[in-house]
């Protein structure tokens, strides 16, 4: 294990965030354990599992088991002991149907995930946004599923949980790739950006939900670019996931293969970083 303290930032991107898994496999293959992990949205979900001590291989197997096909997904939702399908749908908020974020997080986090952030093997920071205060919120204590639910709460789609009286929504609104939150107390910082760009439809115009999510991507890209200009991480990797939509979760195997194409890039960069630290 390297003596260099590495902070790892896993960004948001919906289904595109599945590409984080091959990146974590590189850390496992090199025997490198991050000193801290900061995650936003899908990066928070996968980062929470990895920080809990699960290997990237275990996370891959769990993801394929849950999303490998729609029948298995339905079976998982109906038979999970950590939540029920009826608890997943919220019919009350804003007068229309939404998905209850905390229940979703409890349903999709793999067995072995820590109950509380304080119990993770690797220090973990979950990024959310205080809706009314219009500012970033770093959650580093409390129930893990609630923190992840706050970070993935896409307004109008996933119900925003309340924490200490605050309405928290998707962390990507304020910090899409939280490498600045992974840098404190570390020697080097690695950032994985799975934001991508809006997907241009083959024919016709984008649907309303695609327009809304695409607009968020444009904003998130702009915020990240400004943060990069102010102080970039030591390693920045952006897997080639532009061909996937934010909600393409059932294209899990394709997204994993797309992420695998960036493994060599990360392996070389991380190996060079570690070699330089030994000099």
N, C-alpha and C positions, 0 to 999 in steps of 0.2 A: 504493500500500500504506500502510495506517495506521501511524503511529508509536506508537500505543497497543499495548502488549503484552497480548495476550488469551490467557488460559489456557482451554482447551476440555476439558470433561469429558464423556465419552460413557459412559452407564450400561449395565448389563446388562439382559437381558430376553428372551433366546432369539430366536425369529423376530421378535419385536416390535422388536428392534434394527435390523432392516432400515430402519425409519423414520429412522434416523440419516442415511441417504444424502440425502434431501431437505434435511435441516438443513445438511449439508456443502455442498450446492449453493448455499445462500444465501451462505456464506462465499466461494465461488468467484465468484458473481455480483456481489458487492460488492467483490471484489478484496482480501479480508481474509485474511491468513495467520496462523493462531494461532502464538503464540510457543512454546507447549508443549501437548501433548495427553496427557491421562490417560484410560485406558480400562479398563473392567471387563467381563469376559465377552464378549458380542457386541460391546460397545462397544470392547473391546480388539482384536477381530478387524478391525472396520471402521476403527478408529483407526489400527491398524498399517499398513493399506494407504494411508490418507490421509497419515499422517506420512511414509511412504516416498516421497511425491511424486506419487502417482496422483491425478487429479482426481476429484471426486465423480461426474462423468459416466462416467468409465472404471470406477469402482467399481459404478455402476448397471448398466452394460453387462455387466460380469463377473458380477454377481449374477443378472441375468436369464438370462445364458447358462448358468449352473450350475443355477439353480433354476427356470427358466422352465417346464420340464416334466420328468417323472420319467425319460423316455427320455434326454434330454440330460444329466440328472444322472448316470445310470448310465454313459453314454458318457464323461463327464468323469472319473469315478472309475476306469473301466477303462483309459483312454488317457493319463492324466496321467503325465508323466515324473518327477514329484517324489514319487511314492509309489504303492503298489499297493493294490488292494482287499483282498487277503489280509492285508496288514499293518495294515488298519484295524480288524480284529476281534481282540479279546484274549479268549482262552478260559481264561486262567489265573487272573486276579485274582478273589479272593473266591469261586471255584468257579462263576461264571456268566459269560455273555457280556457283554462291555463294548466300547465303542468306544475305540480307542487315540487319545488326544487329540493327540499330536504329529503323527502321520500325518494326522489329520483337518485340522489347521491347515495342514500342508504342501499338502494336496490342495485346500483351498478358498481359501487366500491367492492373490490374482491374480499373474500374471506382472508383474515389476517391483517387487514388494515386497522390501524390504531383507532381506539375509541375517541381519544382526545389528542390534540396537537402536541401537548406536553409529553405524550407517550411515544412519539415517533422516534425511530432510531437515529435519524438524521434531522437536525433542526429544520423546521419547515415554516414557511411564511406563505399565507394565502392572501391574494390580492383581490379586493372588492372595491366598490365605489359607493360612497354615501350619496344617495340620490338628491336629497334636499340640500345638503351642504356642498355638493358639487366637488367633492374631493376624494382622493384615494384613501382607502382604509387597509392597513396591513393587519391581518389577523394571525396571531402567533400563539394563541391559547384558546381553550374551550373545545367543544365537540367538533371533531373533524368533519363529520357529515354536514353540520350547519355551516362551517366555514366554506367548504366546497360548494354548497348550495348557494351561498351568497356570491361566490366568484363566478358561477355559471348562469346567474339569473338574467337572462336576456329579456329586457322589458317587452311585455306583450306576449311572450311565449312561455317563459319559465317564471313562476311566481316568486317575487322578491321576498326573502325572509326578513323579519325584523330582529335586530340585535341591539340590546340596550336602548330600545326606543327608536332606533334608526332604520330606515328602509335602505337595504343594501342591494345593489344590482351589479351586473357584470363588471369585473375588474378591468376588462379591456377598454372601458370608457375612459379610464385615467392612466392605466399602465399596462399596455398590451404585452410587452416583453420585459418583465421586471428585473433586468440585470442590475439596476442600481440597488435593488433590495437584496440581491444575492451577494453584493460586494462587501458589505460590512463584516469586518473580522476575517476576511479571506485574502489570499495572496493573488489569485487570478480569478477571472470571471468568464464563464461560458454561457452563451445565450443561444437558444434554439427558437427561431421565429417561424411560425406556421401560419401567419396571417394570410399570405397570398393576396390575390386580387379577385374582384368579381368575375364570375364565369360568364362569358358571352354566349347566349343561347344559339343553338344551331339554326333555329328558325323562329321568327316572331320575337316579341320583346320579353324581358324578364317579368316574372310574376311579382305581385306585390311583396310577398315575403322575401323574395330574392332581392328586390330593390331595397328593402329595409336593411337586410343583412349586408348587402353590398355597400350601402352607405356607411354602415358601421365600419366595414373593412377600410374604406377610404379614410375615415377619421383615424382609425387605429394605425394605419400606415403612416399618416402624417405625424401623429404624436410620437411614434417610434423613431421616425427619421429625425425629428428635433432632438430627442434624447440621445440618439447616436451621434449627432453633431456635437452635442455638449460634452459627451464623454462615453465613447464606445467601450464595449466589453473586450476582453483580450481575444476571445474566439467568438465569432458570430456565424452561425450556420442557418441557412434558409432552405430546407428541403424543397424539392420541386413538386409542389402540391397544387399548383394553380388550376389544374384541370378538374379538381374536385370541388363540389359545392359544400357549403358549411354544414348542411344536413345530410350529406352522403354517408351516413354511418354504416349502411349495409354494403358499402364498397370497401369494407375493412381490409380484405386481402390485397386489393389494388393499392390502397393507401400505404399499407405496410411495405409493399414492394417499392413504391415511390420513395419512401423514407430510407429504405436500404441503399438506394443509389447515392445517398449522402454519407454513408457510414465511413467510407474510405477518407473522405474529406475531413470528417471530424477526427478519425483515428490519427491521421497524419498531424493535424493541428494540435491535438492533445498530446501526442507523443513528443512533438517538437517542444511544446511548452514545458513538459516534464523534464526533457533533456536539458533545456536551458536552465531550469531551476537547479539541476545537479551540478552545473559548472561553477 
